[in-house]
Amino acid sequence: MKQTQRHDAIVELVKRQGYVSTEELVEFFSVTPQTIRRDLNDLAEQNLIQRHHGGAALPSSAENTDWHDRKMMHSSAKTRIAAKVAQQIPDGSTLFIDIGTTPEAVAHALMGHRNLQIVTNNLNVAQLMMAKTDFRVIIAGGTLRASDGGIIGEATMDFISQFRLDFGVIGISGIDEAGTMLEFDYHEVRTKRAIIENSRCVMLVTDGSKFGRKAMVSLGGMEMLDSLFTDKLPPEPILHLLSQHAVKLEIC
């Protein structure tokens, strides 16, 4: 069995059983323990499983991966996604840029643009983009989340709601099989909804590892989007929803 096939099979076993031991996997696939450990490490890095001593379980739906780890994961995919998004945002545009490592990659890709006006609740984005003297950067007020530089809360949502901008660039923690976008923080979901409601064109930027990933709080369905930028073809049910709601799909 090829490595990619074995990875898919491991994920299916974990989903079905909730937990599988290394010994079970070694016997099931007739490979060495070292091979299974490498497989589990690879899958854990993609957030497809949660690594435990002696086995693997489903990823937590209550807590997100550390920001520094997320920033390193799928970095080449995020760079490709960001470049594609930047191509579709003209000079002189107004835009929201959301919390998350993929929206941050979009901010990096936009540094060659001119005369952008950016409203953001992401302190990392603000610090990056303030270096451009022809950019106007407006930071949302609220509670600063030290773990990732995100700004959230009632004040953030109220502040964002005062604007009506050309583009809203948002990230997401997971998209379930029914096409529901999911997050770990209720306050972050409310802020994303404010961005969506006040953007003329909503762009979701997410790498393919988020398809099938679970989180606790529902943001809403694919009908909230204008465009989805990703690096892999989404599962068939999500493709159907994108077509049904005329959401533009960009594979980067």
C-alpha positions as CSV (number, residue, x, y, z in Angstrom):
1,M,0.0,0.0,0.0
2,K,1.3,3.5,-0.9
3,Q,1.9,6.0,1.9
4,T,-0.9,8.3,0.8
5,Q,-3.4,5.3,0.8
6,R,-2.1,4.2,4.2
7,H,-2.6,7.8,5.6
8,D,-6.2,7.9,4.3
9,A,-6.9,4.5,5.8
10,I,-5.4,5.5,9.2
11,V,-7.6,8.6,9.3
12,E,-10.7,6.5,8.5
13,L,-9.8,4.1,11.3
14,V,-9.4,6.9,13.8
15,K,-12.7,8.4,12.8
16,R,-14.5,5.1,13.1
17,Q,-12.9,4.0,16.4
18,G,-12.0,7.3,18.1
19,Y,-8.6,5.9,19.1
20,V,-6.2,3.4,17.6
21,S,-2.9,2.1,19.0
22,T,0.4,1.9,17.2
23,E,0.4,-1.9,17.7
24,E,-3.0,-2.2,16.0
25,L,-1.8,-0.2,13.1
26,V,1.4,-2.2,12.7
27,E,-0.6,-5.4,12.6
28,F,-3.3,-4.0,10.4
29,F,-0.9,-2.7,7.7
30,S,1.9,-5.2,8.2
31,V,4.6,-2.5,8.4
32,T,7.2,-1.6,11.0
33,P,6.4,0.5,14.1
34,Q,8.8,3.1,12.8
35,T,6.7,3.5,9.6
36,I,3.5,3.9,11.6
37,R,5.2,6.5,13.9
38,R,6.3,8.5,10.9
39,D,2.7,8.2,9.4
40,L,1.2,9.4,12.7
41,N,3.6,12.3,13.0
42,D,2.8,13.4,9.4
43,L,-1.0,13.2,10.0
44,A,-0.7,15.0,13.3
45,E,1.2,17.8,11.5
46,Q,-1.7,18.1,9.1
47,N,-4.2,18.3,12.0
48,L,-5.9,15.1,10.7
49,I,-5.3,13.2,14.0
50,Q,-4.1,14.0,17.5
51,R,-0.9,12.1,18.4
52,H,-0.8,10.3,21.7
53,H,1.9,8.2,23.2
54,G,1.2,4.7,21.8
55,G,-1.4,5.7,19.3
56,A,-3.7,8.4,17.8
57,A,-7.1,9.9,18.4
58,L,-9.5,12.4,16.7
59,P,-8.3,16.0,16.8
60,S,-9.8,18.1,19.6
61,S,-12.8,20.2,18.6
62,A,-12.5,22.4,21.6
63,E,-9.0,23.9,21.2
64,N,-7.0,25.0,18.1
65,T,-3.4,24.2,17.3
66,D,-0.8,26.7,18.6
67,W,-0.4,29.7,16.3
68,H,3.4,29.2,15.8
69,D,2.7,25.6,14.7
70,R,-0.1,26.6,12.4
71,K,2.1,29.3,10.8
72,M,4.6,26.6,9.8
73,M,2.1,24.1,8.6
74,H,1.2,24.0,4.9
75,S,3.2,27.1,4.3
76,S,3.8,26.6,0.6
77,A,0.0,26.0,0.0
78,K,-0.8,29.2,2.0
79,T,1.7,31.1,-0.2
80,R,0.1,29.9,-3.4
81,I,-3.4,30.7,-2.1
82,A,-2.3,34.2,-1.0
83,A,-0.7,34.9,-4.4
84,K,-3.9,34.0,-6.2
85,V,-6.0,36.2,-3.9
86,A,-3.6,39.1,-4.4
87,Q,-4.0,38.9,-8.1
88,Q,-7.7,39.5,-7.7
89,I,-7.5,42.6,-5.5
90,P,-6.8,45.7,-7.5
91,D,-4.7,48.6,-6.3
92,G,-6.7,51.2,-4.4
93,S,-9.1,48.6,-3.0
94,T,-10.6,48.6,0.5
95,L,-10.6,45.3,2.4
96,F,-10.9,43.5,5.7
97,I,-8.2,41.0,6.7
98,D,-9.2,38.5,9.3
99,I,-7.4,36.6,12.1
100,G,-5.4,33.5,11.0
101,T,-2.2,32.4,9.4
102,T,-3.7,32.2,5.8
103,P,-5.1,35.7,5.9
104,E,-1.7,36.8,7.2
105,A,-0.1,35.2,4.1
106,V,-2.5,37.2,2.0
107,A,-1.3,40.4,3.7
108,H,2.3,39.5,2.8
109,A,1.2,38.9,-0.8
110,L,-0.4,42.3,-1.0
111,M,2.7,44.2,0.0
112,G,3.5,45.0,-3.7
113,H,0.1,46.7,-4.1
114,R,-0.5,50.4,-4.0
115,N,-3.0,52.6,-2.0
116,L,-4.8,49.9,-0.2
117,Q,-7.1,50.7,2.8
118,I,-7.2,47.9,5.2
119,V,-9.4,47.3,8.3
120,T,-8.1,44.4,10.4
121,N,-8.5,42.7,13.7
122,N,-5.2,41.0,13.3
123,L,-2.3,42.7,15.0
124,N,0.3,40.7,13.0
125,V,-1.3,42.0,9.8
126,A,-1.3,45.6,11.1
127,Q,2.3,45.5,12.1
128,L,3.3,44.1,8.6
129,M,1.2,46.5,6.5
130,M,2.0,49.7,8.4
131,A,5.5,49.6,6.7
132,K,3.8,50.7,3.4
133,T,3.4,54.5,3.5
134,D,0.7,54.5,0.8
135,F,-1.4,52.0,2.8
136,R,-4.0,53.2,5.3
137,V,-4.3,50.6,8.1
138,I,-7.2,50.8,10.5
139,I,-7.1,48.5,13.6
140,A,-10.3,47.3,15.2
141,G,-10.6,47.8,18.9
142,G,-11.3,45.0,21.4
143,T,-9.6,42.4,23.4
144,L,-6.2,41.3,22.3
145,R,-5.7,37.5,22.2
146,A,-2.1,37.0,23.1
147,S,-1.9,33.5,21.6
148,D,-2.1,34.8,18.0
149,G,-2.5,38.6,17.9
150,G,-6.2,38.4,17.1
151,I,-8.5,41.2,18.4
152,I,-12.0,40.0,19.4
153,G,-15.0,40.9,21.4
154,E,-18.2,43.0,21.3
155,A,-16.2,46.2,20.6
156,T,-14.4,44.5,17.6
157,M,-17.7,43.5,16.1
158,D,-19.3,46.9,16.5
159,F,-16.2,48.6,15.0
160,I,-16.2,46.4,11.9
161,S,-19.9,47.0,11.4
162,Q,-19.2,50.7,10.8
163,F,-17.5,49.9,7.5
164,R,-18.6,48.7,4.0
165,L,-15.5,47.5,2.1
166,D,-14.7,45.9,-1.3
167,F,-13.3,42.7,0.0
168,G,-13.4,40.6,3.1
169,V,-10.5,38.0,3.4
170,I,-11.4,35.5,6.1
171,G,-9.8,32.2,7.3
172,I,-11.5,29.2,9.0
173,S,-10.5,26.4,11.3
174,G,-12.6,23.7,9.8
175,I,-15.3,22.8,7.3
176,D,-17.4,19.8,8.0
177,E,-18.9,17.3,5.6
178,A,-22.1,19.3,5.3
179,G,-20.1,22.4,4.2
180,T,-20.5,24.2,7.6
181,M,-17.6,26.5,8.4
182,L,-16.4,26.0,12.0
183,E,-14.3,27.8,14.5
184,F,-13.1,27.3,18.1
185,D,-14.0,30.7,19.6
186,Y,-17.6,32.0,19.7
187,H,-16.3,35.6,19.8
188,E,-14.2,35.0,16.7
189,V,-17.2,33.7,14.8
190,R,-19.2,36.8,15.6
191,T,-16.4,39.0,14.3
192,K,-16.2,36.9,11.1
193,R,-19.9,37.4,10.6
194,A,-19.5,41.1,10.9
195,I,-16.7,41.0,8.2
196,I,-18.9,38.9,5.9
197,E,-22.0,41.2,6.4
198,N,-19.9,44.3,5.6
199,S,-17.9,43.1,2.6
200,R,-19.0,43.4,-1.1
201,C,-17.0,40.3,-1.9
202,V,-16.2,37.6,0.7
203,M,-13.1,35.5,0.1
204,L,-12.5,32.4,2.2
205,V,-8.8,31.4,2.2
206,T,-8.0,27.9,3.5
207,D,-5.7,25.0,2.8
208,G,-7.1,21.5,2.1
209,S,-6.4,20.2,5.6
210,K,-9.4,22.1,6.9
211,F,-11.9,20.0,4.9
212,G,-13.4,17.5,7.4
213,R,-11.7,19.2,10.4
214,K,-14.0,19.6,13.4
215,A,-14.4,22.7,15.7
216,M,-17.1,23.6,18.2
217,V,-18.7,26.8,16.8
218,S,-20.7,27.2,13.6
219,L,-20.0,30.2,11.4
220,G,-22.4,29.2,8.6
221,G,-22.6,27.6,5.2
222,M,-21.0,28.1,1.8
223,E,-23.8,30.4,0.8
224,M,-22.1,33.2,2.8
225,L,-19.1,33.2,0.4
226,D,-18.4,34.7,-3.0
227,S,-15.1,32.9,-3.5
228,L,-13.2,29.9,-2.0
229,F,-9.4,29.8,-2.4
230,T,-7.8,26.5,-1.5
231,D,-5.0,24.1,-2.7
232,K,-7.0,20.9,-3.1
233,L,-10.3,20.0,-4.7
234,P,-12.9,19.9,-1.9
235,P,-15.0,16.8,-1.2
236,E,-17.9,16.2,-3.6
237,P,-20.7,17.4,-1.1
238,I,-18.9,20.7,-0.7
239,L,-18.3,21.0,-4.5
240,H,-22.1,20.6,-4.9
241,L,-22.8,23.3,-2.4
242,L,-20.3,25.7,-4.1
243,S,-22.0,25.1,-7.4
244,Q,-25.5,25.4,-5.9
245,H,-24.7,28.8,-4.3
246,A,-22.6,30.1,-7.3
247,V,-19.4,30.4,-5.1
248,K,-16.3,30.7,-7.3
249,L,-13.8,28.0,-6.5
250,E,-10.1,28.8,-7.0
251,I,-7.6,25.8,-6.8
252,C,-4.2,27.3,-6.2
